């Protein structure tokens, strides 16, 4: 019981002596947590949305208007056998016409006035890997009854590059935030140690347990982390809402996923901040205790 009250008293003394340090430390810890949390939230939504958009990037091939049903069936089977093709779906000319009118209803009268449906049979080719898209596109283009083939290679490359950039950015920010956390806590701890040099020397001389020296600092900086974390949650909740429009503006052709589990994110950030605060505190304390 005495040990508990002693540690509590020392923690409160440190708290009183370090008001400016408290403010500066909490501000920088909050910045680190918000930076890491917002990067993860926005990055996850961008990553999921880019994957969704990537899955929609199919090769579209248009048959010549004079192609017979048997030729269409034979060509479709041959395309299915191409290495790297995941699936092939056939769209009839009537389906294509209906899809066109759903998008452009203003042209309904013009389409109905035509004696012949001008839209050809179409196949959608889903591929296993975007990197093989150009090769498969060239193979499909060589079929004699295929009129034209469309594949957005540039879009595919940009999405692939975006996914790689997101991972690189998150890892880089994670490393920077870890370094910032440890540096701030270590610097603040060293500054507070200077305030209590005499008492620490006395405790070392009388052979006091290391816990009497270290625990007040560990408790104090754990409190700093929790306060910074609580402030960060309020900010990150707003960022989580705003991030939907940010992702939509960056990827307007993709669906925005709302599957970020903020509860798990916030718990992970709390554990992250507590662990780094303890590590940052112990580094200078080990040199004096």
Backbone torsions as a table, in degrees:
resi	resn	phi	psi	omega
1	UNK	NA	-41.9	178.0
2	UNK	-60.4	-42.3	-179.7
3	UNK	-59.4	-43.7	-178.5
4	UNK	-61.5	-47.8	-178.3
5	UNK	-68.0	-32.0	177.7
6	UNK	-66.1	-47.4	179.6
7	UNK	-62.8	-39.9	179.0
8	UNK	-64.8	-42.0	179.4
9	UNK	-63.6	-45.2	179.7
10	UNK	-63.9	-36.6	177.8
11	UNK	-64.3	-43.4	179.3
12	UNK	-65.8	-36.4	177.0
13	UNK	-64.7	-43.5	176.9
14	UNK	-61.2	-40.1	-179.5
15	UNK	-61.7	-42.6	-179.7
16	UNK	-68.5	-34.9	-175.7
17	UNK	-81.7	-5.3	-169.0
18	UNK	-131.8	41.5	-176.7
19	UNK	-62.7	-43.4	179.2
20	UNK	-67.6	-41.2	179.0
21	UNK	-64.2	-38.8	178.0
22	UNK	-57.1	-49.5	-177.5
23	UNK	-61.2	-49.4	-177.8
24	UNK	-63.1	-44.7	-178.6
25	UNK	-62.5	-47.0	-178.6
26	UNK	-63.5	-39.7	179.0
27	UNK	-60.2	-48.4	-177.6
28	UNK	-70.5	-35.4	176.5
29	UNK	-66.2	-39.3	178.1
30	UNK	-63.3	-43.0	178.4
31	UNK	-59.6	-43.2	179.8
32	UNK	-63.9	-45.5	-178.9
33	UNK	-65.9	-43.5	179.8
34	UNK	-64.3	-42.1	179.7
35	UNK	-61.3	-47.7	-179.4
36	UNK	-67.7	-44.9	-178.7
37	UNK	-64.3	-44.8	-179.7
38	UNK	-67.2	-36.9	176.9
39	UNK	-62.5	-41.7	-179.7
40	UNK	-67.5	-45.6	-177.2
41	UNK	-63.5	-52.0	-179.2
42	UNK	-67.1	-41.2	179.8
43	UNK	-62.0	-40.4	179.3
44	UNK	-64.7	-43.1	179.5
45	UNK	-66.4	-40.7	176.8
46	UNK	-64.2	-41.4	-178.9
47	UNK	-63.5	-48.5	-179.4
48	UNK	-64.8	-40.1	-180.0
49	UNK	-68.1	-38.0	178.5
50	UNK	-68.0	-36.1	175.6
51	UNK	-65.1	-39.3	177.1
52	UNK	-62.0	-44.0	179.5
53	UNK	-66.2	-37.8	179.5
54	UNK	-62.3	-40.9	-179.4
55	UNK	-65.8	-21.8	179.8
56	UNK	-87.1	-7.3	-178.5
57	UNK	-81.8	88.7	178.6
58	UNK	-103.3	164.8	172.6
59	UNK	-90.0	129.0	179.3
60	UNK	-111.3	124.9	-179.7
61	UNK	-119.8	136.0	-178.4
62	UNK	-110.1	126.9	177.2
63	UNK	-77.8	156.7	172.5
64	UNK	-67.4	149.2	-175.6
65	UNK	-63.2	-27.6	-176.9
66	UNK	-92.1	11.6	179.8
67	UNK	-72.5	133.2	-179.2
68	UNK	-79.5	158.3	178.4
69	UNK	-57.1	-36.8	179.8
70	UNK	-67.3	-40.5	177.7
71	UNK	-64.5	-38.4	177.7
72	UNK	-62.5	-44.4	-179.3
73	UNK	-64.2	-43.5	-179.5
74	UNK	-64.1	-44.9	-179.5
75	UNK	-64.2	-40.4	179.2
76	UNK	-60.9	-42.3	179.0
77	UNK	-65.5	-39.7	179.2
78	UNK	-65.9	-39.5	179.0
79	UNK	-65.6	-36.2	178.2
80	UNK	-60.8	-29.6	-176.4
81	UNK	-83.9	-4.7	179.4
82	UNK	-67.8	135.2	179.2
83	UNK	-63.5	127.5	-180.0
84	UNK	101.9	-9.1	178.2
85	UNK	-85.5	126.8	-179.0
86	UNK	-88.0	-46.5	178.9
87	UNK	-159.1	159.0	178.8
88	UNK	-132.7	129.0	177.1
89	UNK	-121.0	136.7	-177.1
90	UNK	-99.5	133.5	176.6
91	UNK	-115.4	120.3	-179.2
92	UNK	-72.7	166.4	179.9
93	UNK	-64.5	-33.3	177.9
94	UNK	-69.2	-39.8	176.5
95	UNK	-64.2	-40.9	178.9
96	UNK	-63.0	-38.9	178.8
97	UNK	-64.4	-44.1	-179.8
98	UNK	-64.6	-40.9	177.7
99	UNK	-63.1	-39.6	178.9
100	UNK	-62.8	-45.1	-178.2
101	UNK	-69.3	-29.1	176.6
102	UNK	-65.6	-33.9	179.8
103	UNK	-85.2	-39.1	-177.6
104	UNK	-123.2	71.6	-178.1
105	UNK	-63.9	-19.3	-178.8
106	UNK	-67.5	-15.8	-178.9
107	UNK	-99.1	13.6	-175.8
108	UNK	-61.5	-45.7	-179.0
109	UNK	-63.1	-40.8	-179.6
110	UNK	-65.1	-44.2	-178.9
111	UNK	-64.3	-40.2	-178.3
112	UNK	-71.5	-24.5	-179.4
113	UNK	-78.4	-15.6	180.0
114	UNK	-75.0	139.9	-179.7
115	UNK	-70.7	-29.5	-177.5
116	UNK	-130.4	140.8	177.2
117	UNK	-65.6	117.4	-176.1
118	UNK	-78.3	-8.2	-176.6
119	UNK	-91.3	130.1	-176.3
120	UNK	-85.2	173.1	169.3
121	UNK	-64.9	145.0	-176.4
122	UNK	-134.5	146.1	173.5
123	UNK	-122.1	139.2	174.8
124	UNK	-103.5	121.1	-177.1
125	UNK	-108.9	115.3	176.0
126	UNK	-92.3	131.3	-176.0
127	UNK	-110.6	156.3	-179.3
128	UNK	-74.6	-35.4	-175.0
129	UNK	-139.4	130.4	-178.7
130	UNK	-61.9	-29.5	-178.0
131	UNK	-65.4	-20.7	179.7
132	UNK	-94.9	5.1	-176.2
133	UNK	-59.9	-46.1	-178.9
134	UNK	-64.1	-40.6	-179.9
135	UNK	-63.2	-46.4	-179.5
136	UNK	-67.0	-37.8	177.6
137	UNK	-59.0	-45.0	-179.2
138	UNK	-65.1	-36.8	179.0
139	UNK	-66.7	-41.9	179.7
140	UNK	-66.9	-37.0	-178.5
141	UNK	-62.2	-26.4	-177.7
142	UNK	-77.2	-11.6	177.8
143	UNK	-68.0	133.2	-173.2
144	UNK	-63.7	-29.6	-177.8
145	UNK	-96.4	10.3	173.8
146	UNK	-93.8	121.9	-176.6
147	UNK	-81.0	-45.6	-179.8
148	UNK	-154.8	156.5	-179.4
149	UNK	-132.5	138.0	-179.2
150	UNK	-123.9	129.3	173.9
151	UNK	-148.6	124.6	-177.5
152	UNK	-84.0	78.6	-177.1
153	UNK	-64.7	-40.6	-179.0
154	UNK	-62.8	-41.8	178.5
155	UNK	-63.4	-41.2	179.3
156	UNK	-61.4	-44.1	179.7
157	UNK	-65.0	-40.1	179.8
158	UNK	-64.5	-39.3	178.9
159	UNK	-67.8	-40.1	176.6
160	UNK	-62.3	-43.3	179.0
161	UNK	-65.5	-35.3	179.0
162	UNK	-64.2	-43.1	178.8
163	UNK	-61.3	-44.7	178.7
164	UNK	-64.1	-41.0	179.7
165	UNK	-63.2	-40.0	-179.6
166	UNK	-61.6	-44.1	178.6
167	UNK	-64.5	-44.4	-179.6
168	UNK	-63.3	-42.3	-179.0
169	UNK	-64.6	-44.2	-178.7
170	UNK	-64.6	-44.7	179.5
171	UNK	-62.7	-42.2	179.8
172	UNK	-62.4	-45.7	179.9
173	UNK	-65.8	-38.4	177.8
174	UNK	-58.9	-45.3	179.4
175	UNK	-63.5	-43.3	-179.7
176	UNK	-64.0	-43.5	-179.3
177	UNK	-65.9	-40.1	176.9
178	UNK	-59.9	-46.9	179.3
179	UNK	-62.5	-41.4	-179.5
180	UNK	-65.4	-43.8	179.6
181	UNK	-58.2	-52.8	-176.6
182	UNK	-64.1	-40.8	-179.3
183	UNK	-63.7	-47.0	-178.3
184	UNK	-64.1	-47.2	-178.7
185	UNK	-66.6	-41.1	179.1
186	UNK	-63.4	-43.7	180.0
187	UNK	-65.3	-43.7	179.9
188	UNK	-65.7	-40.2	178.3
189	UNK	-63.4	-43.8	179.3
190	UNK	-61.4	-39.5	179.6
191	UNK	-65.1	-40.7	179.6
192	UNK	-71.6	-32.0	177.8
193	UNK	-61.2	-37.5	178.5
194	UNK	-60.6	-33.0	178.2
195	UNK	-66.4	-29.2	-171.9
196	UNK	-118.3	28.5	-178.9
197	UNK	-57.3	-47.3	-175.9
198	UNK	-61.8	-46.8	-179.0
199	UNK	-65.3	-36.8	178.7
200	UNK	-66.0	-40.4	178.1
201	UNK	-63.0	-41.8	179.2
202	UNK	-63.2	-43.8	179.8
203	UNK	-63.6	-37.7	177.3
204	UNK	-67.1	-38.3	-179.0
205	UNK	-65.9	-38.0	-178.5
206	UNK	-86.3	3.3	176.7
207	UNK	73.5	32.6	-179.6
208	UNK	-66.6	151.6	176.5
209	UNK	-59.4	142.5	179.8
210	UNK	-58.1	-27.1	-178.8
211	UNK	-62.3	-33.0	179.2
212	UNK	-63.6	-28.4	-179.9
213	UNK	-88.6	-43.6	-169.3
214	UNK	-83.9	-39.9	-172.1
215	UNK	-60.4	-40.5	177.6
216	UNK	-57.6	-38.7	178.6
217	UNK	-70.1	-42.1	-179.6
218	UNK	-64.1	-41.9	178.4
219	UNK	-64.7	-43.1	-177.8
220	UNK	-61.6	-48.2	-176.6
221	UNK	-76.0	-22.8	170.5
222	UNK	-66.8	-39.1	175.8
223	UNK	-63.0	-42.0	177.4
224	UNK	-57.8	-44.4	-178.3
225	UNK	-63.6	-42.1	-179.5
226	UNK	-65.9	-41.5	178.0
227	UNK	-63.4	-46.5	178.5
228	UNK	-62.0	-39.0	179.0
229	UNK	-64.4	-43.3	-180.0
230	UNK	-62.7	-41.7	177.6
231	UNK	-65.5	-41.2	-178.5
232	UNK	-62.7	-37.8	179.6
233	UNK	-60.3	-42.6	179.2
234	UNK	-60.1	-40.3	-180.0
235	UNK	-72.6	-42.9	-176.6
236	UNK	-67.5	-30.4	175.9
237	UNK	-63.0	-39.1	175.8
238	UNK	-67.6	-43.5	-179.8
239	UNK	-62.5	-37.5	179.2
240	UNK	-60.7	-37.3	178.0
241	UNK	-72.6	-45.8	-178.4
242	UNK	-67.5	-27.8	-174.0
243	UNK	-63.9	-26.0	179.1
244	UNK	-60.0	-45.5	179.8
245	UNK	-70.3	-32.1	177.9
246	UNK	-64.2	-47.0	180.0
247	UNK	-64.5	-41.2	-179.4
248	UNK	-63.5	-35.5	179.4
249	UNK	-73.1	-32.1	178.9
250	UNK	-78.4	-34.9	179.8
251	UNK	-127.5	72.2	-175.3
252	UNK	-65.1	-20.4	-177.0
253	UNK	-93.1	4.2	-176.9
254	UNK	-117.2	158.4	173.8
255	UNK	-80.1	141.9	176.4
256	UNK	-89.6	126.4	179.2
257	UNK	-91.2	137.5	-178.6
258	UNK	-110.5	37.2	-171.2
259	UNK	-101.2	16.4	177.3
260	UNK	-74.1	120.3	179.9
261	UNK	-83.4	92.8	-175.3
262	UNK	-65.4	-29.6	179.2
263	UNK	-60.9	-47.8	178.6
264	UNK	-66.2	-37.3	178.4
265	UNK	-62.0	-46.8	-178.5
266	UNK	-65.2	-40.0	177.6
267	UNK	-65.0	-39.9	178.7
268	UNK	-64.4	-39.8	178.4
269	UNK	-65.8	-36.8	177.3
270	UNK	-63.6	-48.2	178.7
271	UNK	-62.4	-41.2	178.9
272	UNK	-59.0	-47.6	-176.9
273	UNK	-68.9	-38.7	179.6
274	UNK	-66.3	-45.4	-179.3
275	UNK	-62.4	-46.5	-179.0
276	UNK	-68.4	-32.7	177.1
277	UNK	-65.6	-41.0	178.3
278	UNK	-65.1	-44.5	178.8
279	UNK	-62.5	-46.2	-179.9
280	UNK	-62.5	-33.4	178.5
281	UNK	-74.1	-40.2	-175.1
282	UNK	-68.2	-30.3	-177.3
283	UNK	-57.9	-52.2	178.1
284	UNK	-76.3	-28.2	-178.6
285	UNK	-66.9	-35.0	179.9
286	UNK	-64.2	-22.3	-179.2
287	UNK	-82.4	-17.0	-177.3
288	UNK	-116.4	-15.8	-177.7
289	UNK	-98.2	NA	NA
